[in-house]
Amino acid sequence: MTDIPRRAVSRTAKLAALPLGFAGRTVLGMGKRVTGLASDVISAEIQQRTAEQLFSVLGQLKGGAMKFGQALSVFEAALPEEIAAPYRQALTKLQEAAPPLPAASVHKVLAEQLGPDWRDLFVEFNDVPAAAASIGQVHRARWREPGFDASGAPHSRDVAVKIQYPGAGDALLADLKQLSRLGGMFRAIQPGLDVKPLLAELRERITEELDYELEAESQRTFAAAYADDPEIFIPEVVDASPRVLVTEWVTGTPLADIIREGTEEERDEAGRLMATLHLSAPQRAGLLHADPHPGNFRLLPDGRLGVIDFGAVARMPEGTPEPIGRIAAMALRGDADEVVAGLRSEGFIGSAEEIDAEGVLDFIRPMLEPIAADGFRFTRAWLRAEAGRLASPRSPTYQLSKRLNLPPSYLLIHRVTLGSIGVLCQLEAKAPYRSILERWLPGFAPVA
């Protein structure tokens, strides 16, 4: 057996070795203290070696380490180009690749979850996984349907069979605990990147993601909301058990391939569809797709965006909170006092906090550049500039950000929005984002 628990010692050793290697490189480098902007205190060579080791180890692991790598990979566009370029391919691999389970382990899980006669449910089952992710791997198969055709062959259809790794839950918790100790490494690669909130949120969502029946429920809700939609395709759920999920197979070009080698037209359209899904789902489905890394999306031959993973969702039965759109519109109009009042009422600014309204507006307006005009092209350069503006301790923007709060009710929305923006910047996609907000974001009145 090569399931996760049997390899826990090796996995933990690899993770534990990461900060040791980083410390050695720092001492052997310039001997400078890793604080503030990494470009000021640490050499590019050390950054590159740290990134290489980090992404290499994450890419070899299942469980929480790989899930964290997937979450981190959507922020690749914010990394300095000299760091990002050599490892962009390695990061992309985190989104769809992991060491596979052997066939015997796969068959054991199928027998436990679907019954000893599980083979009778399929006309064909490919033991070689078509894809692998953080807590499970996907096999292509043909699901047996009622009836026979004229030649006597059983009716069937292509399906994706997602099988959870044995021991995935324990491995997730162990890996995330180890990764919480690596904050210094991530700050060296990307200044201002605080991984602790990301890890805390991943821990909170583990229980939900391990329950494939709960995922099936979410996918069915999405599928009903987008049934016959001309832009978004959600595959049908065929069967579900706690650790096996069978869904309709989706044939299309992975978004990672579009990022790497797609035409400008393909990248622009993929970005428009990603934004449409992100902004419309809370209103249409009462859910927010909360895992926006490229491995979860396909561009279909008919032009629709296929979505293939619903393990991480945010339940938003009332839709996106109206104040988000209303405050964004006020900021675009330059209504500084109204913006501060709105932020204060939502808990972003303390009730007793004295704050400069124009300064708050100066803080927010650059972030709203993508929706200030009819069209906008997201780029890695734009995201790096924004990350630098917000992360530099010497920046007035950084000082102001320390006086603002992120209310818990907005944490997941904030994280998913940042992740989606990261993907749009990887795509370098241009689209009419403001008109998408005007259609789907409550409170966002058309801006004159």
C-alpha positions as CSV (number, residue, x, y, z in Angstrom):
1,M,0.0,0.0,0.0
2,T,1.2,3.5,-0.8
3,D,-1.7,5.3,0.9
4,I,-1.1,8.6,2.7
5,P,-0.6,7.3,6.3
6,R,2.1,4.8,5.4
7,R,4.1,7.7,3.9
8,A,3.5,10.2,6.7
9,V,7.0,10.0,8.1
10,S,8.7,10.7,4.7
11,R,6.2,13.5,3.9
12,T,6.8,15.2,7.3
13,A,10.5,14.9,6.9
14,K,10.4,16.7,3.5
15,L,8.3,19.5,4.9
16,A,10.4,19.9,8.0
17,A,13.6,20.1,5.9
18,L,12.3,23.1,4.0
19,P,13.0,25.8,6.6
20,L,16.4,24.3,7.4
21,G,17.4,24.6,3.8
22,F,16.1,28.1,3.6
23,A,18.0,29.1,6.8
24,G,21.2,27.7,5.4
25,R,20.9,29.6,2.1
26,T,20.1,32.8,4.0
27,V,23.3,32.5,6.1
28,L,25.5,31.5,3.1
29,G,24.0,34.4,1.1
30,M,24.4,38.0,2.0
31,G,23.9,37.2,5.7
32,K,21.2,39.9,5.8
33,R,18.0,39.9,7.9
34,V,14.9,38.8,6.0
35,T,12.5,41.6,6.9
36,G,10.6,44.2,4.8
37,L,11.0,44.0,1.1
38,A,12.9,40.9,0.0
39,S,14.4,42.6,-3.0
40,D,16.2,44.9,-0.5
41,V,17.7,42.3,1.7
42,I,17.9,39.0,-0.1
43,S,19.6,38.1,-3.4
44,A,17.7,36.9,-6.4
45,E,19.7,33.7,-6.3
46,I,18.5,32.9,-2.8
47,Q,14.9,33.7,-3.8
48,Q,15.2,31.4,-6.8
49,R,16.7,28.5,-4.8
50,T,14.1,28.8,-2.1
51,A,11.3,28.8,-4.6
52,E,12.8,25.9,-6.4
53,Q,13.0,23.7,-3.3
54,L,9.6,24.8,-2.0
55,F,7.7,24.1,-5.2
56,S,9.6,20.9,-5.8
57,V,8.6,19.5,-2.4
58,L,5.0,20.6,-2.5
59,G,4.7,19.1,-6.0
60,Q,5.7,15.6,-4.6
61,L,3.1,15.6,-1.9
62,K,-0.5,14.7,-1.5
63,G,-2.7,16.0,1.3
64,G,-2.5,19.4,2.7
65,A,0.9,20.3,1.2
66,M,-0.5,19.9,-2.3
67,K,-3.7,21.6,-1.5
68,F,-1.8,24.5,-0.1
69,G,0.4,24.5,-3.2
70,Q,-2.7,24.7,-5.4
71,A,-4.1,27.6,-3.3
72,L,-0.7,29.4,-3.5
73,S,-0.3,28.8,-7.2
74,V,-3.2,31.1,-8.2
75,F,-1.0,34.0,-6.8
76,E,1.9,33.1,-9.0
77,A,1.2,36.2,-11.1
78,A,2.2,38.4,-8.2
79,L,5.7,36.9,-8.0
80,P,8.6,38.9,-9.5
81,E,9.1,37.8,-13.1
82,E,12.6,36.6,-12.5
83,I,11.3,34.3,-9.8
84,A,8.0,33.3,-11.4
85,A,9.3,32.5,-14.9
86,P,11.5,29.4,-14.0
87,Y,8.8,27.9,-11.8
88,R,5.6,28.7,-13.6
89,Q,5.5,25.3,-15.1
90,A,6.2,23.6,-11.7
91,L,3.4,25.6,-10.1
92,T,1.0,24.6,-12.9
93,K,1.8,21.0,-12.3
94,L,0.6,21.4,-8.7
95,Q,-2.9,22.0,-10.1
96,E,-3.4,18.6,-11.8
97,A,-0.6,16.2,-10.9
98,A,0.2,14.0,-7.9
99,P,1.7,10.5,-7.5
100,P,-1.1,8.0,-8.3
101,L,-2.6,5.3,-6.0
102,P,-2.0,1.8,-7.2
103,A,-4.9,0.0,-8.8
104,A,-5.4,-2.4,-5.9
105,S,-5.9,0.6,-3.5
106,V,-8.4,2.1,-6.0
107,H,-10.3,-1.1,-6.3
108,K,-10.5,-1.4,-2.5
109,V,-12.0,2.1,-2.1
110,L,-14.5,1.4,-4.9
111,A,-15.6,-1.8,-3.2
112,E,-16.0,-0.1,0.2
113,Q,-17.9,2.8,-1.2
114,L,-19.9,1.3,-4.1
115,G,-20.2,-2.3,-3.0
116,P,-18.4,-5.5,-3.9
117,D,-20.1,-5.6,-7.3
118,W,-18.9,-2.2,-8.2
119,R,-17.6,-3.4,-11.6
120,D,-21.2,-4.1,-12.7
121,L,-21.8,-0.3,-12.5
122,F,-19.3,0.3,-15.3
123,V,-19.0,-0.9,-18.8
124,E,-15.3,0.2,-18.7
125,F,-13.0,1.5,-16.0
126,N,-9.5,2.8,-16.6
127,D,-7.2,1.9,-13.7
128,V,-4.7,4.6,-14.8
129,P,-5.9,8.0,-13.3
130,A,-6.6,10.8,-15.7
131,A,-5.8,13.4,-13.1
132,A,-4.9,13.8,-9.5
133,A,-5.5,16.5,-7.0
134,S,-4.9,17.2,-3.3
135,I,-7.2,14.6,-1.6
136,G,-8.2,12.3,-4.5
137,Q,-7.6,11.2,-8.0
138,V,-9.9,11.0,-11.0
139,H,-10.4,8.0,-13.3
140,R,-12.2,8.0,-16.7
141,A,-14.8,5.3,-17.1
142,R,-18.0,4.4,-18.9
143,W,-21.1,4.3,-16.6
144,R,-23.7,1.6,-17.4
145,E,-27.0,3.1,-18.3
146,P,-30.4,1.2,-18.5
147,G,-31.1,-0.6,-21.8
148,F,-29.2,-1.8,-24.8
149,D,-28.6,-0.5,-28.4
150,A,-29.6,-2.3,-31.6
151,S,-26.4,-4.4,-31.5
152,G,-27.0,-5.6,-28.0
153,A,-24.3,-3.4,-26.4
154,P,-25.3,-1.7,-23.1
155,H,-26.1,2.0,-23.1
156,S,-23.3,3.9,-21.3
157,R,-21.7,7.3,-21.0
158,D,-18.3,8.8,-20.2
159,V,-17.9,9.7,-16.5
160,A,-15.2,11.0,-14.2
161,V,-14.8,8.9,-11.0
162,K,-13.1,10.8,-8.2
163,I,-11.7,8.6,-5.5
164,Q,-10.4,9.9,-2.2
165,Y,-7.0,8.9,-1.0
166,P,-7.1,6.6,2.0
167,G,-6.2,8.6,5.1
168,A,-6.6,11.9,3.3
169,G,-8.1,13.7,6.4
170,D,-5.3,12.9,8.8
171,A,-2.7,13.8,6.1
172,L,-4.4,17.2,5.5
173,L,-4.2,18.1,9.1
174,A,-0.7,16.9,9.6
175,D,0.6,18.7,6.4
176,L,-1.1,22.0,7.2
177,K,0.4,22.0,10.7
178,Q,3.8,21.6,9.2
179,L,3.2,24.2,6.6
180,S,2.2,26.8,9.2
181,R,5.9,26.9,10.2
182,L,7.0,28.0,6.7
183,G,5.9,31.6,6.8
184,G,9.4,33.0,6.5
185,M,10.1,31.1,3.3
186,F,7.0,32.5,1.6
187,R,7.8,36.1,2.7
188,A,11.2,35.7,1.1
189,I,9.6,34.7,-2.2
190,Q,6.8,37.2,-2.0
191,P,7.1,40.0,0.5
192,G,3.9,40.7,2.3
193,L,2.4,37.3,1.7
194,D,1.0,36.1,5.0
195,V,0.2,32.4,4.7
196,K,-1.4,31.9,8.2
197,P,-4.9,33.1,7.3
198,L,-4.8,31.0,4.1
199,L,-3.8,27.9,6.1
200,A,-6.4,28.6,8.8
201,E,-9.1,28.8,6.2
202,L,-8.0,25.6,4.5
203,R,-8.2,23.8,7.9
204,E,-11.8,25.0,8.3
205,R,-12.8,23.7,4.9
206,I,-11.2,20.3,5.2
207,T,-14.2,18.6,6.7
208,E,-16.5,19.8,4.0
209,E,-14.0,18.8,1.2
210,L,-13.6,15.3,2.5
211,D,-17.3,14.7,2.2
212,Y,-18.0,13.8,-1.4
213,E,-21.7,13.5,-0.8
214,L,-21.7,17.2,0.4
215,E,-19.8,18.1,-2.7
216,A,-22.3,16.2,-4.9
217,E,-25.1,18.3,-3.3
218,S,-23.2,21.5,-4.1
219,Q,-22.6,20.4,-7.7
220,R,-26.3,19.5,-8.2
221,T,-27.2,23.0,-7.0
222,F,-24.8,24.6,-9.4
223,A,-26.0,22.3,-12.2
224,A,-29.6,23.3,-11.7
225,A,-28.8,27.0,-11.5
226,Y,-26.8,26.8,-14.8
227,A,-28.9,24.3,-16.7
228,D,-28.8,25.0,-20.4
229,D,-26.7,28.1,-19.8
230,P,-24.9,29.3,-23.0
231,E,-21.7,30.3,-21.1
232,I,-21.2,28.0,-18.1
233,F,-21.3,24.2,-18.1
234,I,-21.7,22.2,-14.9
235,P,-21.4,18.4,-15.3
236,E,-24.2,16.2,-13.9
237,V,-23.7,14.1,-10.8
238,V,-24.2,10.5,-11.6
239,D,-23.6,8.8,-8.2
240,A,-22.0,9.8,-4.9
241,S,-20.8,8.2,-1.7
242,P,-18.6,9.7,1.1
243,R,-15.3,8.9,-0.7
244,V,-16.3,8.3,-4.3
245,L,-18.0,10.8,-6.6
246,V,-19.1,9.9,-10.2
247,T,-19.9,12.8,-12.5
248,E,-20.4,13.4,-16.2
249,W,-17.0,13.6,-18.1
250,V,-16.0,17.0,-19.3
251,T,-13.9,17.3,-22.5
252,G,-12.2,20.6,-23.0
253,T,-8.9,22.5,-22.9
254,P,-7.6,22.9,-19.3
255,L,-7.3,26.5,-18.2
256,A,-3.6,25.9,-17.4
257,D,-3.1,25.2,-21.2
258,I,-4.9,28.4,-22.1
259,I,-2.7,30.3,-19.7
260,R,0.4,28.8,-21.2
261,E,-0.3,28.7,-24.9
262,G,-3.8,30.1,-25.6
263,T,-4.4,32.8,-28.1
264,E,-5.3,36.3,-26.9
265,E,-8.9,35.7,-27.9
266,E,-9.0,32.5,-25.9
267,R,-7.4,34.0,-22.9
268,D,-9.8,37.1,-23.0
269,E,-12.9,34.9,-23.3
270,A,-11.7,32.5,-20.5
271,G,-11.3,35.5,-18.3
272,R,-14.7,36.9,-19.1
273,L,-16.3,33.6,-18.3
274,M,-14.3,33.2,-15.1
275,A,-15.5,36.6,-13.9
276,T,-19.1,35.8,-14.9
277,L,-19.1,32.6,-12.9
278,H,-17.5,34.2,-9.9
279,L,-20.0,37.1,-9.8
280,S,-23.2,35.4,-10.9
281,A,-23.0,32.2,-8.8
282,P,-24.1,33.7,-5.4
283,Q,-27.2,35.2,-7.0
284,R,-28.0,32.3,-9.2
285,A,-27.0,29.3,-7.0
286,G,-26.7,30.8,-3.6
287,L,-23.2,29.5,-3.6
288,L,-19.7,30.8,-4.4
289,H,-17.2,28.5,-6.1
290,A,-14.4,28.9,-3.6
291,D,-11.5,27.1,-5.3
292,P,-10.6,29.2,-8.4
293,H,-7.3,27.5,-9.4
294,P,-6.9,26.8,-13.1
295,G,-7.1,23.0,-12.7
296,N,-10.8,23.2,-11.9
297,F,-11.8,24.7,-15.3
298,R,-12.0,23.7,-19.0
299,L,-12.7,25.7,-22.1
300,L,-15.2,23.5,-24.0
301,P,-15.2,23.2,-27.8
302,D,-18.5,25.0,-27.9
303,G,-17.0,28.0,-26.1
304,R,-18.5,27.4,-22.7
305,L,-16.5,27.3,-19.4
306,G,-16.7,23.9,-17.8
307,V,-16.3,23.7,-14.0
308,I,-15.3,20.3,-12.6
309,D,-14.7,20.6,-8.9
310,F,-17.1,21.7,-6.2
311,G,-15.4,20.5,-3.0
312,A,-14.9,24.1,-1.8
313,V,-17.9,26.3,-1.9
314,A,-19.2,29.2,0.3
315,R,-22.9,29.1,1.1
316,M,-24.4,32.5,0.3
317,P,-28.2,32.0,0.3
318,E,-28.7,35.8,0.3
319,G,-26.2,36.3,-2.5
320,T,-23.2,38.6,-2.4
321,P,-23.5,41.1,0.4
322,E,-25.0,44.3,-1.1
323,P,-22.5,46.7,0.7
324,I,-19.7,45.3,-1.5
325,G,-21.2,46.7,-4.7
326,R,-22.5,49.9,-3.1
327,I,-19.2,50.8,-1.5
328,A,-17.3,50.0,-4.7
329,A,-19.6,52.3,-6.7
330,M,-19.2,55.1,-4.2
331,A,-15.5,54.8,-4.4
332,L,-15.5,55.1,-8.2
333,R,-17.6,58.2,-7.9
334,G,-15.1,59.7,-5.4
335,D,-17.6,59.9,-2.5
336,A,-14.9,59.6,0.2
337,D,-17.0,60.3,3.3
338,E,-19.7,57.8,2.1
339,V,-17.1,55.2,1.5
340,V,-15.7,55.5,5.0
341,A,-19.2,55.4,6.5
342,G,-20.0,52.2,4.5
343,L,-16.7,50.6,5.5
344,R,-17.3,51.5,9.2
345,S,-20.8,50.1,9.2
346,E,-19.5,46.8,7.8
347,G,-16.7,46.6,10.4
348,F,-13.8,47.3,8.1
349,I,-13.1,50.4,10.2
350,G,-13.5,50.5,13.9
351,S,-16.3,52.6,15.3
352,A,-13.9,54.8,17.3
353,E,-11.1,54.9,14.6
354,E,-10.2,58.4,13.4
355,I,-9.2,58.0,9.8
356,D,-8.6,60.3,6.8
357,A,-11.4,59.7,4.3
358,E,-9.4,60.9,1.3
359,G,-6.6,58.6,2.3
360,V,-9.0,55.7,2.4
361,L,-10.2,56.6,-1.0
362,D,-6.6,56.8,-2.3
363,F,-6.1,53.3,-0.8
364,I,-9.1,51.8,-2.6
365,R,-9.2,53.5,-6.0
366,P,-6.2,51.7,-7.6
367,M,-7.7,48.3,-6.7
368,L,-10.9,49.3,-8.6
369,E,-9.0,50.2,-11.8
370,P,-10.3,47.0,-13.5
371,I,-13.9,48.3,-13.2
372,A,-13.2,52.0,-13.6
373,A,-13.6,51.8,-17.4
374,D,-15.6,49.7,-19.8
375,G,-12.7,47.3,-20.5
376,F,-9.6,46.3,-18.6
377,R,-6.7,43.9,-19.3
378,F,-5.4,42.1,-16.2
379,T,-1.6,41.6,-16.3
380,R,1.0,40.2,-14.1
381,A,2.7,43.6,-14.1
382,W,-0.4,45.2,-12.7
383,L,-0.8,42.6,-10.0
384,R,2.9,42.9,-9.0
385,A,2.6,46.7,-8.8
386,E,-0.5,46.4,-6.6
387,A,1.2,43.8,-4.4
388,G,4.2,46.1,-4.0
389,R,2.1,49.1,-3.2
390,L,0.3,47.2,-0.5
391,A,3.2,45.3,0.9
392,S,6.0,47.9,1.3
393,P,6.3,48.9,5.0
394,R,7.5,52.3,3.9
395,S,4.4,52.9,1.9
396,P,1.5,55.1,3.3
397,T,-0.8,52.5,1.8
398,Y,0.8,49.8,4.0
399,Q,0.5,52.0,7.1
400,L,-3.2,52.6,6.4
401,S,-3.9,49.0,5.7
402,K,-2.8,48.1,9.2
403,R,-5.6,50.3,10.6
404,L,-8.3,48.4,8.6
405,N,-10.0,45.2,9.6
406,L,-11.3,42.3,7.5
407,P,-14.5,41.1,9.1
408,P,-14.8,37.3,9.4
409,S,-17.9,37.3,7.2
410,Y,-15.9,38.7,4.4
411,L,-12.8,36.6,4.7
412,L,-13.8,33.8,2.2
413,I,-15.2,36.3,-0.3
414,H,-12.0,38.3,-0.1
415,R,-9.8,35.2,-0.5
416,V,-11.8,33.8,-3.5
417,T,-11.8,37.3,-5.2
418,L,-8.0,37.6,-4.8
419,G,-7.6,34.0,-6.2
420,S,-9.8,34.8,-9.2
421,I,-7.9,38.0,-9.9
422,G,-4.7,36.0,-9.7
423,V,-6.0,33.6,-12.4
424,L,-7.2,36.6,-14.6
425,C,-3.7,38.0,-14.3
426,Q,-2.2,34.7,-15.4
427,L,-4.5,34.7,-18.3
428,E,-3.7,38.4,-19.0
429,A,-7.3,38.6,-20.0
430,K,-9.2,41.7,-21.2
431,A,-13.0,41.9,-20.8
432,P,-15.8,44.3,-19.9
433,Y,-15.6,43.5,-16.2
434,R,-17.5,46.6,-15.1
435,S,-20.6,45.5,-17.1
436,I,-20.4,42.1,-15.5
437,L,-20.5,43.7,-12.1
438,E,-23.4,45.9,-13.1
439,R,-25.4,42.8,-14.1
440,W,-24.5,40.5,-11.2
441,L,-23.2,42.5,-8.1
442,P,-26.0,43.8,-5.9
443,G,-25.6,47.5,-5.0
444,F,-23.3,48.2,-7.9
445,A,-25.2,51.0,-9.7
446,P,-23.9,52.0,-13.2
447,V,-21.1,54.4,-12.8
448,A,-21.4,57.6,-14.9
